[in-house]
Amino acid sequence: MPELCRFFGMIITMFYDDHAPPHFHVRYGEHKAIIAIESLALLEGYLPPRALGLVAEWGALHRDELKDDWTLAEQRAPLKKIKPLE
């Protein structure tokens, strides 16, 4: 599972050949979540509210890059790293 980014203790990843809708995975301590790229809605799992807000902020800033990485993942091509939230 390629890692796209790390910030504030959160690890953002994406699987190759994953199921629709386009999404990314977040690990934060013992918490795991799946976030939709388009809506930034929580699809599965749980993140504490503050962490979820930071992930949504980061996702909004990098939505186009996430979409590009999703396309690369579908093609099983190397994914591009994305800048962390600062």
N, CA, C and O atoms as CSV, one atom per row, in Angstrom:
chain,resi,resn,atom,element,x,y,z
A,1,MET,N,N,0.862,-1.173,0.000
A,1,MET,CA,C,0.000,0.000,0.000
A,1,MET,C,C,0.903,1.229,0.000
A,1,MET,O,O,1.502,1.544,1.028
A,2,PRO,N,N,1.014,1.925,-1.117
A,2,PRO,CA,C,1.901,3.088,-1.194
A,2,PRO,C,C,1.458,4.241,-0.282
A,2,PRO,O,O,0.279,4.579,-0.184
A,3,GLU,N,N,2.452,4.817,0.367
A,3,GLU,CA,C,2.205,5.964,1.235
A,3,GLU,C,C,2.291,7.241,0.406
A,3,GLU,O,O,3.260,7.459,-0.320
A,4,LEU,N,N,1.269,8.079,0.525
A,4,LEU,CA,C,1.235,9.345,-0.198
A,4,LEU,C,C,1.763,10.496,0.635
A,4,LEU,O,O,2.388,11.417,0.107
A,5,CYS,N,N,1.509,10.446,1.960
A,5,CYS,CA,C,1.826,11.601,2.786
A,5,CYS,C,C,1.754,11.223,4.265
A,5,CYS,O,O,1.075,10.270,4.648
A,6,ARG,N,N,2.473,11.996,5.087
A,6,ARG,CA,C,2.398,11.906,6.560
A,6,ARG,C,C,2.347,13.316,7.115
A,6,ARG,O,O,3.103,14.190,6.690
A,7,PHE,N,N,1.459,13.531,8.058
A,7,PHE,CA,C,1.433,14.807,8.774
A,7,PHE,C,C,0.662,14.645,10.074
A,7,PHE,O,O,-0.326,13.912,10.132
A,8,PHE,N,N,1.114,15.327,11.111
A,8,PHE,CA,C,0.474,15.329,12.430
A,8,PHE,C,C,0.106,13.923,12.915
A,8,PHE,O,O,-0.951,13.730,13.516
A,9,GLY,N,N,0.972,12.949,12.655
A,9,GLY,CA,C,0.731,11.590,13.109
A,9,GLY,C,C,-0.192,10.775,12.223
A,9,GLY,O,O,-0.483,9.619,12.530
A,10,MET,N,N,-0.653,11.356,11.136
A,10,MET,CA,C,-1.548,10.656,10.214
A,10,MET,C,C,-0.762,10.152,9.015
A,10,MET,O,O,0.136,10.832,8.517
A,11,ILE,N,N,-1.104,8.963,8.560
A,11,ILE,CA,C,-0.467,8.365,7.389
A,11,ILE,C,C,-1.541,8.175,6.327
A,11,ILE,O,O,-2.553,7.513,6.560
A,12,ILE,N,N,-1.307,8.764,5.160
A,12,ILE,CA,C,-2.252,8.704,4.048
A,12,ILE,C,C,-1.706,7.721,3.025
A,12,ILE,O,O,-0.563,7.841,2.583
A,13,THR,N,N,-2.538,6.740,2.648
A,13,THR,CA,C,-2.121,5.717,1.696
A,13,THR,C,C,-3.216,5.485,0.658
A,13,THR,O,O,-4.342,5.965,0.786
A,14,MET,N,N,-2.841,4.734,-0.369
A,14,MET,CA,C,-3.788,4.363,-1.414
A,14,MET,C,C,-3.396,2.973,-1.902
A,14,MET,O,O,-2.212,2.683,-2.076
A,15,PHE,N,N,-4.385,2.116,-2.120
A,15,PHE,CA,C,-4.141,0.765,-2.624
A,15,PHE,C,C,-4.170,0.755,-4.148
A,15,PHE,O,O,-4.862,1.559,-4.772
A,16,TYR,N,N,-3.412,-0.162,-4.735
A,16,TYR,CA,C,-3.515,-0.411,-6.175
A,16,TYR,C,C,-4.781,-1.209,-6.450
A,16,TYR,O,O,-5.162,-2.073,-5.660
A,17,ASP,N,N,-5.433,-0.917,-7.579
A,17,ASP,CA,C,-6.627,-1.657,-8.014
A,17,ASP,C,C,-7.695,-1.740,-6.925
A,17,ASP,O,O,-8.322,-2.787,-6.756
A,18,ASP,N,N,-7.908,-0.665,-6.193
A,18,ASP,CA,C,-8.915,-0.643,-5.132
A,18,ASP,C,C,-10.293,-0.413,-5.731
A,18,ASP,O,O,-10.425,-0.032,-6.894
A,19,HIS,N,N,-11.309,-0.648,-4.922
A,19,HIS,CA,C,-12.706,-0.523,-5.359
A,19,HIS,C,C,-13.145,0.935,-5.446
A,19,HIS,O,O,-12.566,1.808,-4.798
A,20,ALA,N,N,-14.172,1.187,-6.251
A,20,ALA,CA,C,-14.772,2.522,-6.348
A,20,ALA,C,C,-15.618,2.751,-5.093
A,20,ALA,O,O,-16.005,1.786,-4.434
A,21,PRO,N,N,-15.907,3.989,-4.757
A,21,PRO,CA,C,-15.500,5.238,-5.394
A,21,PRO,C,C,-14.037,5.555,-5.074
A,21,PRO,O,O,-13.469,4.996,-4.136
A,22,PRO,N,N,-13.432,6.453,-5.855
A,22,PRO,CA,C,-12.049,6.850,-5.582
A,22,PRO,C,C,-11.902,7.340,-4.136
A,22,PRO,O,O,-12.688,8.163,-3.667
A,23,HIS,N,N,-10.898,6.828,-3.447
A,23,HIS,CA,C,-10.732,7.155,-2.031
A,23,HIS,C,C,-9.280,6.963,-1.613
A,23,HIS,O,O,-8.454,6.454,-2.371
A,24,PHE,N,N,-8.995,7.385,-0.386
A,24,PHE,CA,C,-7.691,7.138,0.213
A,24,PHE,C,C,-7.897,6.636,1.640
A,24,PHE,O,O,-8.966,6.795,2.228
A,25,HIS,N,N,-6.850,6.032,2.173
A,25,HIS,CA,C,-6.893,5.453,3.509
A,25,HIS,C,C,-6.090,6.333,4.456
A,25,HIS,O,O,-5.080,6.924,4.075
A,26,VAL,N,N,-6.560,6.409,5.702
A,26,VAL,CA,C,-5.878,7.186,6.734
A,26,VAL,C,C,-5.679,6.299,7.956
A,26,VAL,O,O,-6.609,5.634,8.412
A,27,ARG,N,N,-4.461,6.296,8.479
A,27,ARG,CA,C,-4.184,5.659,9.765
A,27,ARG,C,C,-3.737,6.757,10.718
A,27,ARG,O,O,-2.898,7.593,10.382
A,28,TYR,N,N,-4.317,6.735,11.912
A,28,TYR,CA,C,-3.975,7.716,12.938
A,28,TYR,C,C,-4.016,6.993,14.277
A,28,TYR,O,O,-5.088,6.773,14.839
A,29,GLY,N,N,-2.840,6.625,14.785
A,29,GLY,CA,C,-2.801,5.818,16.006
A,29,GLY,C,C,-3.513,4.505,15.760
A,29,GLY,O,O,-3.200,3.793,14.806
A,30,GLU,N,N,-4.473,4.180,16.621
A,30,GLU,CA,C,-5.232,2.938,16.470
A,30,GLU,C,C,-6.439,3.102,15.540
A,30,GLU,O,O,-7.170,2.140,15.303
A,31,HIS,N,N,-6.648,4.287,15.024
A,31,HIS,CA,C,-7.804,4.560,14.167
A,31,HIS,C,C,-7.463,4.376,12.692
A,31,HIS,O,O,-6.348,4.658,12.253
A,32,LYS,N,N,-8.445,3.899,11.944
A,32,LYS,CA,C,-8.312,3.743,10.491
A,32,LYS,C,C,-9.583,4.264,9.848
A,32,LYS,O,O,-10.676,4.113,10.393
A,33,ALA,N,N,-9.427,4.880,8.680
A,33,ALA,CA,C,-10.586,5.416,7.974
A,33,ALA,C,C,-10.344,5.392,6.474
A,33,ALA,O,O,-9.207,5.371,6.003
A,34,ILE,N,N,-11.442,5.395,5.745
A,34,ILE,CA,C,-11.415,5.525,4.289
A,34,ILE,C,C,-12.184,6.794,3.948
A,34,ILE,O,O,-13.314,6.981,4.401
A,35,ILE,N,N,-11.573,7.663,3.151
A,35,ILE,CA,C,-12.126,8.977,2.816
A,35,ILE,C,C,-12.323,9.073,1.306
A,35,ILE,O,O,-11.406,8.778,0.539
A,36,ALA,N,N,-13.520,9.486,0.876
A,36,ALA,CA,C,-13.805,9.689,-0.552
A,36,ALA,C,C,-13.035,10.903,-1.053
A,36,ALA,O,O,-12.981,11.931,-0.378
A,37,ILE,N,N,-12.444,10.786,-2.224
A,37,ILE,CA,C,-11.669,11.901,-2.774
A,37,ILE,C,C,-12.585,13.049,-3.188
A,37,ILE,O,O,-12.304,14.205,-2.873
A,38,GLU,N,N,-13.655,12.751,-3.876
A,38,GLU,CA,C,-14.516,13.818,-4.414
A,38,GLU,C,C,-15.209,14.623,-3.316
A,38,GLU,O,O,-15.154,15.852,-3.318
A,39,SER,N,N,-15.857,13.935,-2.380
A,39,SER,CA,C,-16.652,14.627,-1.355
A,39,SER,C,C,-15.900,14.821,-0.050
A,39,SER,O,O,-16.310,15.619,0.793
A,40,LEU,N,N,-14.789,14.089,0.126
A,40,LEU,CA,C,-14.026,14.057,1.373
A,40,LEU,C,C,-14.865,13.539,2.539
A,40,LEU,O,O,-14.580,13.832,3.700
A,41,ALA,N,N,-15.900,12.768,2.218
A,41,ALA,CA,C,-16.751,12.158,3.233
A,41,ALA,C,C,-16.069,10.908,3.788
A,41,ALA,O,O,-15.318,10.223,3.093
A,42,LEU,N,N,-16.352,10.638,5.048
A,42,LEU,CA,C,-15.879,9.418,5.689
A,42,LEU,C,C,-16.710,8.254,5.159
A,42,LEU,O,O,-17.921,8.204,5.371
A,43,LEU,N,N,-16.059,7.319,4.470
A,43,LEU,CA,C,-16.765,6.167,3.900
A,43,LEU,C,C,-16.796,4.989,4.861
A,43,LEU,O,O,-17.752,4.214,4.887
A,44,GLU,N,N,-15.742,4.871,5.644
A,44,GLU,CA,C,-15.625,3.716,6.538
A,44,GLU,C,C,-14.638,4.041,7.632
A,44,GLU,O,O,-13.691,4.798,7.417
A,45,GLY,N,N,-14.852,3.471,8.810
A,45,GLY,CA,C,-13.919,3.641,9.910
A,45,GLY,C,C,-14.239,4.848,10.767
A,45,GLY,O,O,-15.358,5.362,10.757
A,46,TYR,N,N,-13.233,5.292,11.508
A,46,TYR,CA,C,-13.394,6.408,12.436
A,46,TYR,C,C,-12.086,7.164,12.581
A,46,TYR,O,O,-11.010,6.567,12.633
A,47,LEU,N,N,-12.189,8.474,12.645
A,47,LEU,CA,C,-11.088,9.347,13.053
A,47,LEU,C,C,-11.648,10.329,14.073
A,47,LEU,O,O,-12.793,10.761,13.941
A,48,PRO,N,N,-10.868,10.691,15.085
A,48,PRO,CA,C,-11.330,11.730,15.994
A,48,PRO,C,C,-11.675,12.999,15.203
A,48,PRO,O,O,-11.055,13.273,14.176
A,49,PRO,N,N,-12.655,13.768,15.671
A,49,PRO,CA,C,-13.117,14.944,14.908
A,49,PRO,C,C,-12.012,15.896,14.461
A,49,PRO,O,O,-12.038,16.369,13.325
A,50,ARG,N,N,-11.054,16.184,15.316
A,50,ARG,CA,C,-9.975,17.106,14.923
A,50,ARG,C,C,-9.141,16.505,13.798
A,50,ARG,O,O,-8.804,17.202,12.841
A,51,ALA,N,N,-8.803,15.222,13.899
A,51,ALA,CA,C,-8.029,14.549,12.849
A,51,ALA,C,C,-8.824,14.512,11.544
A,51,ALA,O,O,-8.266,14.748,10.472
A,52,LEU,N,N,-10.104,14.221,11.627
A,52,LEU,CA,C,-10.941,14.188,10.430
A,52,LEU,C,C,-10.982,15.563,9.761
A,52,LEU,O,O,-10.951,15.658,8.534
A,53,GLY,N,N,-11.052,16.613,10.555
A,53,GLY,CA,C,-11.039,17.974,10.008
A,53,GLY,C,C,-9.733,18.294,9.298
A,53,GLY,O,O,-9.734,18.914,8.234
A,54,LEU,N,N,-8.615,17.870,9.886
A,54,LEU,CA,C,-7.311,18.108,9.251
A,54,LEU,C,C,-7.175,17.327,7.948
A,54,LEU,O,O,-6.635,17.835,6.965
A,55,VAL,N,N,-7.665,16.093,7.946
A,55,VAL,CA,C,-7.614,15.281,6.727
A,55,VAL,C,C,-8.485,15.910,5.641
A,55,VAL,O,O,-8.092,15.950,4.475
A,56,ALA,N,N,-9.656,16.397,6.020
A,56,ALA,CA,C,-10.536,17.047,5.042
A,56,ALA,C,C,-9.897,18.319,4.485
A,56,ALA,O,O,-10.006,18.594,3.290
A,57,GLU,N,N,-9.238,19.085,5.332
A,57,GLU,CA,C,-8.546,20.299,4.880
A,57,GLU,C,C,-7.431,19.937,3.900
A,57,GLU,O,O,-7.305,20.551,2.841
A,58,TRP,N,N,-6.622,18.937,4.258
A,58,TRP,CA,C,-5.544,18.481,3.382
A,58,TRP,C,C,-6.107,17.952,2.069
A,58,TRP,O,O,-5.591,18.271,0.999
A,59,GLY,N,N,-7.162,17.146,2.145
A,59,GLY,CA,C,-7.768,16.581,0.944
A,59,GLY,C,C,-8.309,17.649,0.004
A,59,GLY,O,O,-8.195,17.520,-1.215
A,60,ALA,N,N,-8.894,18.694,0.560
A,60,ALA,CA,C,-9.421,19.786,-0.265
A,60,ALA,C,C,-8.283,20.509,-0.997
A,60,ALA,O,O,-8.430,20.905,-2.153
A,61,LEU,N,N,-7.171,20.672,-0.319
A,61,LEU,CA,C,-6.015,21.339,-0.934
A,61,LEU,C,C,-5.363,20.496,-2.033
A,61,LEU,O,O,-4.752,21.036,-2.956
A,62,HIS,N,N,-5.495,19.183,-1.929
A,62,HIS,CA,C,-4.762,18.282,-2.827
A,62,HIS,C,C,-5.684,17.341,-3.608
A,62,HIS,O,O,-5.254,16.274,-4.046
A,63,ARG,N,N,-6.938,17.731,-3.780
A,63,ARG,CA,C,-7.915,16.854,-4.446
A,63,ARG,C,C,-7.448,16.437,-5.847
A,63,ARG,O,O,-7.553,15.264,-6.205
A,64,ASP,N,N,-6.938,17.375,-6.633
A,64,ASP,CA,C,-6.492,17.038,-7.990
A,64,ASP,C,C,-5.338,16.038,-7.973
A,64,ASP,O,O,-5.296,15.121,-8.794
A,65,GLU,N,N,-4.409,16.213,-7.043
A,65,GLU,CA,C,-3.287,15.282,-6.930
A,65,GLU,C,C,-3.769,13.892,-6.493
A,65,GLU,O,O,-3.252,12.874,-6.952
A,66,LEU,N,N,-4.761,13.866,-5.602
A,66,LEU,CA,C,-5.331,12.590,-5.170
A,66,LEU,C,C,-6.018,11.880,-6.340
A,66,LEU,O,O,-5.888,10.667,-6.500
A,67,LYS,N,N,-6.745,12.642,-7.149
A,67,LYS,CA,C,-7.387,12.053,-8.334
A,67,LYS,C,C,-6.340,11.500,-9.295
A,67,LYS,O,O,-6.511,10.419,-9.859
A,68,ASP,N,N,-5.257,12.248,-9.476
A,68,ASP,CA,C,-4.172,11.778,-10.348
A,68,ASP,C,C,-3.568,10.483,-9.806
A,68,ASP,O,O,-3.313,9.548,-10.564
A,69,ASP,N,N,-3.341,10.431,-8.495
A,69,ASP,CA,C,-2.784,9.219,-7.897
A,69,ASP,C,C,-3.754,8.048,-8.018
A,69,ASP,O,O,-3.325,6.913,-8.222
A,70,TRP,N,N,-5.055,8.309,-7.896
A,70,TRP,CA,C,-6.047,7.242,-8.062
A,70,TRP,C,C,-5.935,6.639,-9.471
A,70,TRP,O,O,-5.960,5.420,-9.640
A,71,THR,N,N,-5.812,7.507,-10.467
A,71,THR,CA,C,-5.664,7.039,-11.851
A,71,THR,C,C,-4.390,6.214,-11.998
A,71,THR,O,O,-4.398,5.164,-12.640
A,72,LEU,N,N,-3.299,6.686,-11.409
A,72,LEU,CA,C,-2.044,5.928,-11.455
A,72,LEU,C,C,-2.195,4.571,-10.763
A,72,LEU,O,O,-1.694,3.560,-11.252
A,73,ALA,N,N,-2.885,4.557,-9.629
A,73,ALA,CA,C,-3.084,3.304,-8.896
A,73,ALA,C,C,-3.891,2.308,-9.720
A,73,ALA,O,O,-3.614,1.108,-9.689
A,74,GLU,N,N,-4.884,2.793,-10.453
A,74,GLU,CA,C,-5.672,1.910,-11.318
A,74,GLU,C,C,-4.794,1.281,-12.399
A,74,GLU,O,O,-5.040,0.160,-12.843
A,75,GLN,N,N,-3.771,2.019,-12.812
A,75,GLN,CA,C,-2.846,1.534,-13.844
A,75,GLN,C,C,-1.659,0.781,-13.236
A,75,GLN,O,O,-0.771,0.321,-13.953
A,76,ARG,N,N,-1.657,0.663,-11.920
A,76,ARG,CA,C,-0.563,0.023,-11.182
A,76,ARG,C,C,0.782,0.704,-11.456
A,76,ARG,O,O,1.831,0.061,-11.481
A,77,ALA,N,N,0.721,2.012,-11.658
A,77,ALA,CA,C,1.918,2.825,-11.877
A,77,ALA,C,C,2.372,3.414,-10.535
A,77,ALA,O,O,1.574,3.492,-9.601
A,78,PRO,N,N,3.628,3.824,-10.426
A,78,PRO,CA,C,4.096,4.450,-9.185
A,78,PRO,C,C,3.278,5.705,-8.856
A,78,PRO,O,O,2.978,6.521,-9.728
A,79,LEU,N,N,2.930,5.830,-7.581
A,79,LEU,CA,C,2.156,6.994,-7.135
A,79,LEU,C,C,3.097,8.126,-6.758
A,79,LEU,O,O,4.263,7.908,-6.430
A,80,LYS,N,N,2.565,9.336,-6.813
A,80,LYS,CA,C,3.355,10.526,-6.491
A,80,LYS,C,C,3.065,10.958,-5.065
A,80,LYS,O,O,1.915,10.967,-4.625
A,81,LYS,N,N,4.118,11.313,-4.354
A,81,LYS,CA,C,3.967,11.846,-2.993
A,81,LYS,C,C,3.237,13.179,-3.040
A,81,LYS,O,O,3.318,13.906,-4.030
A,82,ILE,N,N,2.529,13.492,-1.970
A,82,ILE,CA,C,1.776,14.743,-1.863
A,82,ILE,C,C,2.276,15.486,-0.637
A,82,ILE,O,O,2.538,14.876,0.399
A,83,LYS,N,N,2.408,16.794,-0.752
A,83,LYS,CA,C,2.908,17.613,0.367
A,83,LYS,C,C,1.995,17.496,1.586
A,83,LYS,O,O,0.775,17.406,1.449
A,84,PRO,N,N,2.590,17.496,2.776
A,84,PRO,CA,C,1.785,17.427,4.002
A,84,PRO,C,C,1.128,18.761,4.322
A,84,PRO,O,O,1.491,19.810,3.791
A,85,LEU,N,N,0.164,18.678,5.198
A,85,LEU,CA,C,-0.464,19.888,5.739
A,85,LEU,C,C,0.537,20.509,6.710
A,85,LEU,O,O,1.158,19.805,7.505
A,86,GLU,N,N,0.687,21.806,6.642
A,86,GLU,CA,C,1.650,22.483,7.517
A,86,GLU,C,C,0.958,23.409,8.475
A,86,GLU,O,O,1.615,24.062,9.286
